[in-house]
Amino acid sequence: MQQEGRPCNAIRRDGTPCAGQALPSSAMCWAHDPANRERVRQARSAGGHAKSRAARAEKLMPAVLKPVVGYLLRALVDTRDGNLTPQQASAMAAVAGALTRVFSVGMLEERLLTLEAHQETPAGRRTA
């Protein structure tokens, strides 16, 4: 059986006691220990970054499409700076949209085939 540590002595902003366990070398938990102040600040500032919509979208994007985003962003800047005509940028965006739709359909088709392979047969048995 694991022995419980001492409770943290810190009081939270809302006036309630911290529910964390004190570190062996301190009367406070990791987050409240003054020795960790800078690391706590860094952790808080980074908090949620990997959960942003952009981060989630990037994780879901097929690797082959990731460079396309860079090309489109560059086309945006080039169009703004006059190095690319709006018609050229529009054509790039249209091709990128078509590529995205092709990959989306392919991914959906793959998922559908997987679901169908695991669907139950009329006799009540699984096919996979």
N, C-alpha and C positions, 0 to 999 in steps of 0.2 A: 504494500500500500504506500502511495506517495505521500510524503509529509508536506503539509501546506506551509508556505512561507508566511512571513509577517506581512500585514497589510501596509500599503503605502501610507505615509503620514500626510500627504498633500491634500489640500482642499481644492475641489474643482471650482471653476468660475461660477457655477450655479449654486455654490455653497455646500454641496454634498461631498462626502469624503470620496477620495479616489478608490476604485474597486480593485486596482492593480496590486500585485505583490511587490514588496520592497526587494531591492537587489541585496545580495548577501553583504555587499560593502557599503550599503547606504540605508537610510531610513525611508527612502522613496523608491518608486518604480523607475524604470528606464526613462519614461517620458517626463517625469517630474524631477529627476536628479539633475541638479545644476551642472554637473560635469558633462552632461549630454546636451546642453542647451543648443549648441550649434547644429549637432546632428539631428535633433528633434525639429529645429527650424527648417533644415534642408528636406527632411522627410515630409513635413507638412506642405512645403512649397511644391514638392513633386507629386503630392497626393492627388490622385484622380487623373493625372496626365494620360496614363495608359488606358483610361476608360473613356476618353473623349470620343466624340463621334468620328473624328478624323482618324484617330488611332484604330478604332474598331473597323472602320471602312478599309484602312490600309491592310489590316490583318486578313480581311475577307477577300481582298482583291487578288486574282491570280497573278503569279509572279511575272508572267509574260506581258501583263497589262500595266504593271507599275511604271515602266519607262514612258508609256504613253501619257501619263499624267504630267511628267516632266516636260515632254514635248509640247503639250497643250499650254502649260504655264509659260514656257519660253515663247510660244506663238503669241500669247497674250501680251507679253512685254514687247516683242518685236512689232506687233501691230500698233501698240501704243507709241512706240518710238519711230514708226514710219518705215521700218525695215521689212515689213510684211503687209501685203494688202489685206483688207478685211475679207475679201473674197477667198484669198488663200487660207486665211485662218478659219473661215467658215468651212472650207473644204476639209481641212484637217479635223475639225470638230465633227463633221459628218462621218468621216471615215472612222474616227475613234468611237463614235456612237454605234456605228455598225459593228465594229469589233466587239464592243461591250455586249451588244445584244447577242451576237453569235456565241460568245463565251457563256453568257447567262443561260441561253437555251441549252447549250451543251451540259452545263452543270445541273440544270433542272432535269434534263433527260437522264443523266447518270443517277440522280437521286430517285427519280421515278422507277428506274429499273431495279434499284436496290430495294425500294419499298415493295415492288411487285414480286421480287424474289422471296421476300419474307411474308407475303400475304398467305393467309390460310386457304387451303383447298376446300372444295365443297364438302369433302368427307370429314373436315375438321382437323386435318393434319397440316402441319407446316410444310411448306415446300423446301425450305432451306434449314 
